Amino acid sequence: MKQAILVRQDLKLSKGKMSAQCSHASVEAVLKSYKDKVMTWQKEGMKKVILKVKDLDELLKYNQLAKDIGLKTALIKDAGRTEIEPGTITCVGVGPDEDTKIDSITKTLKLI
């Protein structure tokens, strides 16, 4: 079991901003996920991977691919109080779910 967080690279977020956005995505995706999957994921150590996507189009493509195979996702929009405009989509949380299911759509993406 794992969770994947996909982050837009075109926004050039600071490390702190990116970390906050990834945290939002992780929590929101967990809140949307099936309780039994979350419990199994917790027991296995709550593995997470943070992956790069080029831009908004690529992020939305992977979000839809995840939904199409039944994965829970959380698309994150920034409030716009610091580095970027309000409503900017920054990242998406996927899962937690089975590694193989998540890998089936994210296997070509690179780690941050």
N, CA, C and O atoms as CSV, one atom per row, in Angstrom:
chain,resi,resn,atom,element,x,y,z
A,1,MET,N,N,0.848,-1.189,0.000
A,1,MET,CA,C,0.000,0.000,0.000
A,1,MET,C,C,0.882,1.235,0.000
A,1,MET,O,O,1.938,1.276,0.631
A,2,LYS,N,N,0.412,2.247,-0.732
A,2,LYS,CA,C,1.098,3.527,-0.726
A,2,LYS,C,C,0.162,4.627,-1.169
A,2,LYS,O,O,-0.961,4.394,-1.617
A,3,GLN,N,N,0.671,5.830,-1.025
A,3,GLN,CA,C,-0.015,7.020,-1.505
A,3,GLN,C,C,0.960,7.764,-2.415
A,3,GLN,O,O,2.160,7.805,-2.144
A,4,ALA,N,N,0.445,8.345,-3.483
A,4,ALA,CA,C,1.272,9.144,-4.382
A,4,ALA,C,C,0.763,10.575,-4.379
A,4,ALA,O,O,-0.443,10.823,-4.390
A,5,ILE,N,N,1.696,11.503,-4.363
A,5,ILE,CA,C,1.377,12.919,-4.485
A,5,ILE,C,C,2.075,13.403,-5.753
A,5,ILE,O,O,3.292,13.276,-5.882
A,6,LEU,N,N,1.306,13.955,-6.683
A,6,LEU,CA,C,1.848,14.463,-7.952
A,6,LEU,C,C,1.868,15.979,-7.884
A,6,LEU,O,O,0.854,16.611,-7.583
A,7,VAL,N,N,3.036,16.565,-8.167
A,7,VAL,CA,C,3.234,17.999,-8.001
A,7,VAL,C,C,3.661,18.641,-9.324
A,7,VAL,O,O,4.551,18.144,-10.014
A,8,ARG,N,N,3.010,19.751,-9.657
A,8,ARG,CA,C,3.356,20.521,-10.864
A,8,ARG,C,C,4.735,21.159,-10.729
A,8,ARG,O,O,5.028,21.816,-9.730
A,9,GLN,N,N,5.574,20.961,-11.735
A,9,GLN,CA,C,6.901,21.549,-11.732
A,9,GLN,C,C,6.945,22.933,-12.367
A,9,GLN,O,O,7.869,23.705,-12.108
A,10,ASP,N,N,5.958,23.252,-13.193
A,10,ASP,CA,C,5.956,24.554,-13.873
A,10,ASP,C,C,5.705,25.727,-12.919
A,10,ASP,O,O,5.999,26.872,-13.262
A,11,LEU,N,N,5.169,25.455,-11.736
A,11,LEU,CA,C,4.886,26.525,-10.780
A,11,LEU,C,C,6.139,26.986,-10.033
A,11,LEU,O,O,6.176,28.086,-9.480
A,12,LYS,N,N,7.156,26.135,-10.026
A,12,LYS,CA,C,8.419,26.472,-9.351
A,12,LYS,C,C,8.179,26.923,-7.907
A,12,LYS,O,O,8.656,27.972,-7.476
A,13,LEU,N,N,7.423,26.093,-7.174
A,13,LEU,CA,C,7.108,26.386,-5.779
A,13,LEU,C,C,8.357,26.287,-4.907
A,13,LEU,O,O,9.246,25.478,-5.173
A,14,SER,N,N,8.418,27.115,-3.867
A,14,SER,CA,C,9.505,26.977,-2.893
A,14,SER,C,C,9.339,25.637,-2.183
A,14,SER,O,O,8.270,25.029,-2.236
A,15,LYS,N,N,10.394,25.182,-1.523
A,15,LYS,CA,C,10.328,23.899,-0.811
A,15,LYS,C,C,9.240,23.914,0.258
A,15,LYS,O,O,8.522,22.930,0.436
A,16,GLY,N,N,9.124,25.021,0.961
A,16,GLY,CA,C,8.108,25.125,2.003
A,16,GLY,C,C,6.701,25.083,1.444
A,16,GLY,O,O,5.832,24.390,1.974
A,17,LYS,N,N,6.477,25.831,0.366
A,17,LYS,CA,C,5.152,25.868,-0.261
A,17,LYS,C,C,4.796,24.499,-0.816
A,17,LYS,O,O,3.672,24.028,-0.639
A,18,MET,N,N,5.752,23.854,-1.492
A,18,MET,CA,C,5.503,22.534,-2.041
A,18,MET,C,C,5.181,21.536,-0.924
A,18,MET,O,O,4.283,20.706,-1.065
A,19,SER,N,N,5.910,21.625,0.170
A,19,SER,CA,C,5.667,20.725,1.300
A,19,SER,C,C,4.259,20.907,1.860
A,19,SER,O,O,3.574,19.931,2.162
A,20,ALA,N,N,3.835,22.157,1.996
A,20,ALA,CA,C,2.490,22.436,2.507
A,20,ALA,C,C,1.424,21.898,1.550
A,20,ALA,O,O,0.440,21.304,1.991
A,21,GLN,N,N,1.613,22.100,0.253
A,21,GLN,CA,C,0.642,21.626,-0.728
A,21,GLN,C,C,0.569,20.099,-0.742
A,21,GLN,O,O,-0.514,19.524,-0.849
A,22,CYS,N,N,1.728,19.449,-0.633
A,22,CYS,CA,C,1.752,17.980,-0.574
A,22,CYS,C,C,1.037,17.475,0.679
A,22,CYS,O,O,0.342,16.461,0.639
A,23,SER,N,N,1.214,18.188,1.788
A,23,SER,CA,C,0.523,17.809,3.026
A,23,SER,C,C,-0.984,17.925,2.870
A,23,SER,O,O,-1.727,17.048,3.310
A,24,HIS,N,N,-1.433,19.002,2.245
A,24,HIS,CA,C,-2.868,19.153,1.985
A,24,HIS,C,C,-3.381,17.983,1.137
A,24,HIS,O,O,-4.436,17.416,1.421
A,25,ALA,N,N,-2.627,17.632,0.102
A,25,ALA,CA,C,-3.047,16.556,-0.796
A,25,ALA,C,C,-3.096,15.215,-0.073
A,25,ALA,O,O,-4.022,14.430,-0.277
A,26,SER,N,N,-2.113,14.957,0.759
A,26,SER,CA,C,-2.072,13.697,1.495
A,26,SER,C,C,-3.274,13.556,2.424
A,26,SER,O,O,-3.966,12.538,2.412
A,27,VAL,N,N,-3.511,14.583,3.225
A,27,VAL,CA,C,-4.614,14.535,4.187
A,27,VAL,C,C,-5.962,14.443,3.474
A,27,VAL,O,O,-6.804,13.625,3.843
A,28,GLU,N,N,-6.167,15.268,2.468
A,28,GLU,CA,C,-7.451,15.272,1.760
A,28,GLU,C,C,-7.721,13.920,1.087
A,28,GLU,O,O,-8.849,13.428,1.110
A,29,ALA,N,N,-6.691,13.328,0.495
A,29,ALA,CA,C,-6.864,12.024,-0.153
A,29,ALA,C,C,-7.206,10.945,0.873
A,29,ALA,O,O,-8.045,10.083,0.614
A,30,VAL,N,N,-6.560,10.993,2.025
A,30,VAL,CA,C,-6.870,10.022,3.086
A,30,VAL,C,C,-8.316,10.187,3.542
A,30,VAL,O,O,-9.022,9.196,3.729
A,31,LEU,N,N,-8.762,11.426,3.723
A,31,LEU,CA,C,-10.139,11.663,4.166
A,31,LEU,C,C,-11.168,11.148,3.160
A,31,LEU,O,O,-12.280,10.790,3.547
A,32,LYS,N,N,-10.810,11.105,1.878
A,32,LYS,CA,C,-11.718,10.624,0.837
A,32,LYS,C,C,-11.637,9.108,0.622
A,32,LYS,O,O,-12.493,8.526,-0.044
A,33,SER,N,N,-10.614,8.478,1.184
A,33,SER,CA,C,-10.346,7.063,0.907
A,33,SER,C,C,-11.192,6.123,1.767
A,33,SER,O,O,-11.761,6.513,2.786
A,34,TYR,N,N,-11.247,4.883,1.316
A,34,TYR,CA,C,-11.977,3.848,2.047
A,34,TYR,C,C,-11.241,3.536,3.344
A,34,TYR,O,O,-10.021,3.378,3.360
A,35,LYS,N,N,-12.010,3.451,4.437
A,35,LYS,CA,C,-11.433,3.268,5.763
A,35,LYS,C,C,-10.565,2.008,5.858
A,35,LYS,O,O,-9.513,2.036,6.497
A,36,ASP,N,N,-10.987,0.913,5.236
A,36,ASP,CA,C,-10.199,-0.323,5.321
A,36,ASP,C,C,-8.848,-0.169,4.626
A,36,ASP,O,O,-7.851,-0.722,5.092
A,37,LYS,N,N,-8.801,0.573,3.520
A,37,LYS,CA,C,-7.528,0.796,2.819
A,37,LYS,C,C,-6.615,1.689,3.657
A,37,LYS,O,O,-5.407,1.459,3.719
A,38,VAL,N,N,-7.183,2.697,4.294
A,38,VAL,CA,C,-6.394,3.581,5.148
A,38,VAL,C,C,-5.818,2.795,6.323
A,38,VAL,O,O,-4.653,2.979,6.675
A,39,MET,N,N,-6.611,1.929,6.927
A,39,MET,CA,C,-6.139,1.137,8.062
A,39,MET,C,C,-4.999,0.208,7.647
A,39,MET,O,O,-4.002,0.095,8.360
A,40,THR,N,N,-5.137,-0.449,6.510
A,40,THR,CA,C,-4.069,-1.329,6.020
A,40,THR,C,C,-2.809,-0.517,5.735
A,40,THR,O,O,-1.707,-0.931,6.094
A,41,TRP,N,N,-2.966,0.626,5.097
A,41,TRP,CA,C,-1.849,1.516,4.781
A,41,TRP,C,C,-1.133,1.955,6.063
A,41,TRP,O,O,0.096,1.985,6.110
A,42,GLN,N,N,-1.898,2.293,7.093
A,42,GLN,CA,C,-1.314,2.696,8.370
A,42,GLN,C,C,-0.490,1.568,8.966
A,42,GLN,O,O,0.621,1.788,9.447
A,43,LYS,N,N,-1.034,0.363,8.933
A,43,LYS,CA,C,-0.333,-0.798,9.494
A,43,LYS,C,C,0.963,-1.086,8.758
A,43,LYS,O,O,1.904,-1.629,9.337
A,44,GLU,N,N,1.012,-0.720,7.466
A,44,GLU,CA,C,2.198,-0.980,6.648
A,44,GLU,C,C,3.213,0.166,6.674
A,44,GLU,O,O,4.239,0.088,5.999
A,45,GLY,N,N,2.946,1.219,7.434
A,45,GLY,CA,C,3.918,2.295,7.581
A,45,GLY,C,C,3.622,3.575,6.819
A,45,GLY,O,O,4.441,4.494,6.826
A,46,MET,N,N,2.470,3.658,6.159
A,46,MET,CA,C,1.998,4.867,5.467
A,46,MET,C,C,2.991,5.378,4.410
A,46,MET,O,O,3.326,6.562,4.396
A,47,LYS,N,N,3.454,4.494,3.539
A,47,LYS,CA,C,4.388,4.856,2.466
A,47,LYS,C,C,3.771,5.910,1.554
A,47,LYS,O,O,2.607,5.827,1.160
A,48,LYS,N,N,4.614,6.925,1.229
A,48,LYS,CA,C,4.212,7.988,0.303
A,48,LYS,C,C,5.331,8.212,-0.704
A,48,LYS,O,O,6.509,8.078,-0.375
A,49,VAL,N,N,4.954,8.553,-1.933
A,49,VAL,CA,C,5.927,8.973,-2.939
A,49,VAL,C,C,5.476,10.312,-3.491
A,49,VAL,O,O,4.288,10.531,-3.729
A,50,ILE,N,N,6.442,11.213,-3.694
A,50,ILE,CA,C,6.149,12.526,-4.246
A,50,ILE,C,C,6.748,12.539,-5.654
A,50,ILE,O,O,7.952,12.354,-5.835
A,51,LEU,N,N,5.885,12.761,-6.638
A,51,LEU,CA,C,6.272,12.622,-8.042
A,51,LEU,C,C,6.078,13.921,-8.810
A,51,LEU,O,O,5.214,14.734,-8.481
A,52,LYS,N,N,6.905,14.101,-9.848
A,52,LYS,CA,C,6.862,15.301,-10.686
A,52,LYS,C,C,5.910,15.125,-11.856
A,52,LYS,O,O,5.887,14.081,-12.507
A,53,VAL,N,N,5.125,16.164,-12.113
A,53,VAL,CA,C,4.417,16.282,-13.394
A,53,VAL,C,C,4.789,17.641,-13.974
A,53,VAL,O,O,5.078,18.588,-13.242
A,54,LYS,N,N,4.778,17.717,-15.280
A,54,LYS,CA,C,5.256,18.899,-16.003
A,54,LYS,C,C,4.407,20.147,-15.749
A,54,LYS,O,O,4.936,21.224,-15.476
A,55,ASP,N,N,3.069,19.984,-15.843
A,55,ASP,CA,C,2.199,21.164,-15.814
A,55,ASP,C,C,0.774,20.761,-15.456
A,55,ASP,O,O,0.515,19.604,-15.126
A,56,LEU,N,N,-0.140,21.710,-15.521
A,56,LEU,CA,C,-1.538,21.462,-15.169
A,56,LEU,C,C,-2.166,20.390,-16.053
A,56,LEU,O,O,-2.871,19.515,-15.552
A,57,ASP,N,N,-1.923,20.445,-17.352
A,57,ASP,CA,C,-2.513,19.448,-18.254
A,57,ASP,C,C,-2.100,18.036,-17.867
A,57,ASP,O,O,-2.924,17.121,-17.847
A,58,GLU,N,N,-0.820,17.866,-17.561
A,58,GLU,CA,C,-0.346,16.534,-17.177
A,58,GLU,C,C,-0.927,16.112,-15.829
A,58,GLU,O,O,-1.283,14.948,-15.643
A,59,LEU,N,N,-1.024,17.044,-14.899
A,59,LEU,CA,C,-1.606,16.745,-13.589
A,59,LEU,C,C,-3.055,16.280,-13.741
A,59,LEU,O,O,-3.459,15.277,-13.152
A,60,LEU,N,N,-3.822,17.008,-14.525
A,60,LEU,CA,C,-5.228,16.649,-14.732
A,60,LEU,C,C,-5.370,15.318,-15.454
A,60,LEU,O,O,-6.300,14.558,-15.185
A,61,LYS,N,N,-4.446,15.035,-16.374
A,61,LYS,CA,C,-4.464,13.746,-17.081
A,61,LYS,C,C,-4.286,12.596,-16.093
A,61,LYS,O,O,-5.032,11.618,-16.133
A,62,TYR,N,N,-3.296,12.716,-15.205
A,62,TYR,CA,C,-3.056,11.645,-14.226
A,62,TYR,C,C,-4.179,11.555,-13.198
A,62,TYR,O,O,-4.513,10.459,-12.747
A,63,ASN,N,N,-4.759,12.674,-12.826
A,63,ASN,CA,C,-5.902,12.659,-11.919
A,63,ASN,C,C,-7.050,11.853,-12.535
A,63,ASN,O,O,-7.677,11.038,-11.858
A,64,GLN,N,N,-7.317,12.086,-13.812
A,64,GLN,CA,C,-8.402,11.359,-14.489
A,64,GLN,C,C,-8.069,9.884,-14.656
A,64,GLN,O,O,-8.938,9.032,-14.473
A,65,LEU,N,N,-6.820,9.570,-15.002
A,65,LEU,CA,C,-6.408,8.167,-15.124
A,65,LEU,C,C,-6.629,7.433,-13.799
A,65,LEU,O,O,-7.111,6.301,-13.778
A,66,ALA,N,N,-6.273,8.087,-12.707
A,66,ALA,CA,C,-6.459,7.486,-11.381
A,66,ALA,C,C,-7.933,7.236,-11.098
A,66,ALA,O,O,-8.311,6.154,-10.649
A,67,LYS,N,N,-8.756,8.229,-11.359
A,67,LYS,CA,C,-10.195,8.072,-11.141
A,67,LYS,C,C,-10.774,6.961,-12.017
A,67,LYS,O,O,-11.631,6.195,-11.579
A,68,ASP,N,N,-10.290,6.885,-13.265
A,68,ASP,CA,C,-10.805,5.885,-14.204
A,68,ASP,C,C,-10.593,4.455,-13.733
A,68,ASP,O,O,-11.363,3.564,-14.091
A,69,ILE,N,N,-9.545,4.225,-12.926
A,69,ILE,CA,C,-9.319,2.859,-12.425
A,69,ILE,C,C,-9.779,2.692,-10.974
A,69,ILE,O,O,-9.454,1.701,-10.320
A,70,GLY,N,N,-10.536,3.672,-10.483
A,70,GLY,CA,C,-11.153,3.547,-9.168
A,70,GLY,C,C,-10.334,4.036,-7.990
A,70,GLY,O,O,-10.671,3.747,-6.842
A,71,LEU,N,N,-9.260,4.772,-8.255
A,71,LEU,CA,C,-8.473,5.318,-7.159
A,71,LEU,C,C,-9.112,6.606,-6.640
A,71,LEU,O,O,-9.688,7.377,-7.408
A,72,LYS,N,N,-9.006,6.824,-5.360
A,72,LYS,CA,C,-9.481,8.074,-4.753
A,72,LYS,C,C,-8.416,9.141,-4.963
A,72,LYS,O,O,-7.226,8.876,-4.788
A,73,THR,N,N,-8.838,10.344,-5.338
A,73,THR,CA,C,-7.898,11.438,-5.567
A,73,THR,C,C,-8.367,12.702,-4.863
A,73,THR,O,O,-9.543,12.863,-4.536
A,74,ALA,N,N,-7.402,13.593,-4.641
A,74,ALA,CA,C,-7.698,14.896,-4.043
A,74,ALA,C,C,-6.905,15.951,-4.806
A,74,ALA,O,O,-5.682,16.028,-4.693
A,75,LEU,N,N,-7.610,16.751,-5.577
A,75,LEU,CA,C,-7.011,17.835,-6.354
A,75,LEU,C,C,-6.934,19.071,-5.453
A,75,LEU,O,O,-7.941,19.494,-4.885
A,76,ILE,N,N,-5.741,19.645,-5.327
A,76,ILE,CA,C,-5.533,20.742,-4.383
A,76,ILE,C,C,-5.427,22.082,-5.107
A,76,ILE,O,O,-4.647,22.247,-6.045
A,77,LYS,N,N,-6.235,23.031,-4.642
A,77,LYS,CA,C,-6.207,24.408,-5.156
A,77,LYS,C,C,-5.701,25.310,-4.039
A,77,LYS,O,O,-6.179,25.245,-2.906
A,78,ASP,N,N,-4.732,26.151,-4.372
A,78,ASP,CA,C,-4.128,27.030,-3.380
A,78,ASP,C,C,-5.042,28.209,-3.050
A,78,ASP,O,O,-5.785,28.693,-3.904
A,79,ALA,N,N,-4.974,28.658,-1.809
A,79,ALA,CA,C,-5.770,29.804,-1.371
A,79,ALA,C,C,-5.211,31.126,-1.890
A,79,ALA,O,O,-5.922,32.131,-1.905
A,80,GLY,N,N,-3.947,31.141,-2.314
A,80,GLY,CA,C,-3.363,32.336,-2.915
A,80,GLY,C,C,-2.889,33.383,-1.931
A,80,GLY,O,O,-2.856,34.568,-2.262
A,81,ARG,N,N,-2.523,32.974,-0.738
A,81,ARG,CA,C,-2.089,33.952,0.263
A,81,ARG,C,C,-0.593,34.254,0.227
A,81,ARG,O,O,-0.137,35.202,0.866
A,82,THR,N,N,0.173,33.453,-0.515
A,82,THR,CA,C,1.629,33.654,-0.475
A,82,THR,C,C,2.236,33.738,-1.878
A,82,THR,O,O,2.415,34.837,-2.401
A,83,GLU,N,N,2.551,32.614,-2.486
A,83,GLU,CA,C,3.372,32.594,-3.696
A,83,GLU,C,C,2.618,32.585,-5.021
A,83,GLU,O,O,3.149,33.042,-6.033
A,84,ILE,N,N,1.413,32.082,-5.030
A,84,ILE,CA,C,0.703,31.898,-6.298
A,84,ILE,C,C,-0.718,32.450,-6.218
A,84,ILE,O,O,-1.223,32.758,-5.139
A,85,GLU,N,N,-1.344,32.567,-7.373
A,85,GLU,CA,C,-2.690,33.136,-7.469
A,85,GLU,C,C,-3.733,32.236,-6.803
A,85,GLU,O,O,-3.600,31.013,-6.840
A,86,PRO,N,N,-4.761,32.821,-6.199
A,86,PRO,CA,C,-5.846,32.026,-5.613
A,86,PRO,C,C,-6.464,31.093,-6.659
A,86,PRO,O,O,-6.678,31.477,-7.809
A,87,GLY,N,N,-6.741,29.869,-6.234
A,87,GLY,CA,C,-7.388,28.897,-7.106
A,87,GLY,C,C,-6.440,28.102,-7.990
A,87,GLY,O,O,-6.881,27.241,-8.751
A,88,THR,N,N,-5.135,28.381,-7.901
A,88,THR,CA,C,-4.164,27.634,-8.704
A,88,THR,C,C,-4.115,26.181,-8.236
A,88,THR,O,O,-3.921,25.916,-7.050
A,89,ILE,N,N,-4.287,25.252,-9.152
A,89,ILE,CA,C,-4.196,23.823,-8.840
A,89,ILE,C,C,-2.713,23.474,-8.770
A,89,ILE,O,O,-1.972,23.681,-9.730
A,90,THR,N,N,-2.287,22.943,-7.624
A,90,THR,CA,C,-0.868,22.693,-7.383
A,90,THR,C,C,-0.475,21.222,-7.451
A,90,THR,O,O,0.593,20.885,-7.962
A,91,CYS,N,N,-1.330,20.354,-6.940
A,91,CYS,CA,C,-0.964,18.948,-6.862
A,91,CYS,C,C,-2.218,18.081,-6.696
A,91,CYS,O,O,-3.332,18.577,-6.525
A,92,VAL,N,N,-1.988,16.788,-6.753
A,92,VAL,CA,C,-3.076,15.835,-6.526
A,92,VAL,C,C,-2.555,14.693,-5.659
A,92,VAL,O,O,-1.453,14.185,-5.865
A,93,GLY,N,N,-3.370,14.306,-4.692
A,93,GLY,CA,C,-3.074,13.134,-3.877
A,93,GLY,C,C,-3.827,11.941,-4.444
A,93,GLY,O,O,-4.991,12.058,-4.828
A,94,VAL,N,N,-3.170,10.806,-4.497
A,94,VAL,CA,C,-3.772,9.578,-5.015
A,94,VAL,C,C,-3.626,8.484,-3.963
A,94,VAL,O,O,-2.517,8.163,-3.535
A,95,GLY,N,N,-4.756,7.918,-3.551
A,95,GLY,CA,C,-4.719,6.833,-2.580
A,95,GLY,C,C,-4.704,7.340,-1.150
A,95,GLY,O,O,-4.915,8.523,-0.882
A,96,PRO,N,N,-4.450,6.422,-0.251
A,96,PRO,CA,C,-3.702,5.186,-0.357
A,96,PRO,C,C,-4.488,4.044,-1.015
A,96,PRO,O,O,-5.711,3.937,-0.922
A,97,ASP,N,N,-3.696,3.205,-1.682
A,97,ASP,CA,C,-4.235,2.018,-2.330
A,97,ASP,C,C,-3.079,1.060,-2.596
A,97,ASP,O,O,-1.941,1.316,-2.202
A,98,GLU,N,N,-3.381,-0.022,-3.255
A,98,GLU,CA,C,-2.355,-1.027,-3.554
A,98,GLU,C,C,-1.263,-0.436,-4.438
A,98,GLU,O,O,-1.542,0.305,-5.381
A,99,ASP,N,N,-0.014,-0.777,-4.118
A,99,ASP,CA,C,1.131,-0.289,-4.895
A,99,ASP,C,C,0.938,-0.529,-6.387
A,99,ASP,O,O,1.145,0.375,-7.196
A,100,THR,N,N,0.548,-1.731,-6.747
A,100,THR,CA,C,0.450,-2.086,-8.172
A,100,THR,C,C,-0.598,-1.249,-8.886
A,100,THR,O,O,-0.426,-0.894,-10.052
A,101,LYS,N,N,-1.667,-0.938,-8.199
A,101,LYS,CA,C,-2.728,-0.121,-8.806
A,101,LYS,C,C,-2.229,1.307,-9.046
A,101,LYS,O,O,-2.439,1.868,-10.121
A,102,ILE,N,N,-1.577,1.886,-8.054
A,102,ILE,CA,C,-1.041,3.243,-8.209
A,102,ILE,C,C,0.084,3.251,-9.243
A,102,ILE,O,O,0.148,4.143,-10.089
A,103,ASP,N,N,0.965,2.260,-9.171
A,103,ASP,CA,C,2.083,2.181,-10.122
A,103,ASP,C,C,1.609,2.024,-11.565
A,103,ASP,O,O,2.300,2.444,-12.493
A,104,SER,N,N,0.448,1.429,-11.755
A,104,SER,CA,C,-0.034,1.214,-13.119
A,104,SER,C,C,-0.234,2.532,-13.873
A,104,SER,O,O,-0.191,2.561,-15.103
A,105,ILE,N,N,-0.450,3.618,-13.129
A,105,ILE,CA,C,-0.591,4.915,-13.819
A,105,ILE,C,C,0.582,5.857,-13.595
A,105,ILE,O,O,0.773,6.790,-14.375
A,106,THR,N,N,1.381,5.634,-12.540
A,106,THR,CA,C,2.449,6.585,-12.208
A,106,THR,C,C,3.852,6.066,-12.511
A,106,THR,O,O,4.831,6.769,-12.262
A,107,LYS,N,N,3.965,4.870,-13.033
A,107,LYS,CA,C,5.297,4.233,-13.166
A,107,LYS,C,C,6.306,5.033,-13.988
A,107,LYS,O,O,7.508,4.856,-13.793
A,108,THR,N,N,5.874,5.894,-14.886
A,108,THR,CA,C,6.810,6.659,-15.718
A,108,THR,C,C,7.214,7.992,-15.100
A,108,THR,O,O,8.109,8.670,-15.605
A,109,LEU,N,N,6.556,8.366,-14.011
A,109,LEU,CA,C,6.869,9.648,-13.360
A,109,LEU,C,C,8.103,9.537,-12.479
A,109,LEU,O,O,8.379,8.482,-11.908
A,110,LYS,N,N,8.837,10.630,-12.374
A,110,LYS,CA,C,10.076,10.682,-11.590
A,110,LYS,C,C,9.799,11.225,-10.192
A,110,LYS,O,O,8.917,12.060,-9.992
A,111,LEU,N,N,10.578,10.728,-9.230
A,111,LEU,CA,C,10.519,11.243,-7.855
A,111,LEU,C,C,11.051,12.666,-7.798
A,111,LEU,O,O,11.927,13.051,-8.574
A,112,ILE,N,N,10.512,13.433,-6.877
A,112,ILE,CA,C,11.057,14.782,-6.639
A,112,ILE,C,C,12.285,14.620,-5.766
A,112,ILE,O,O,12.931,15.609,-5.419
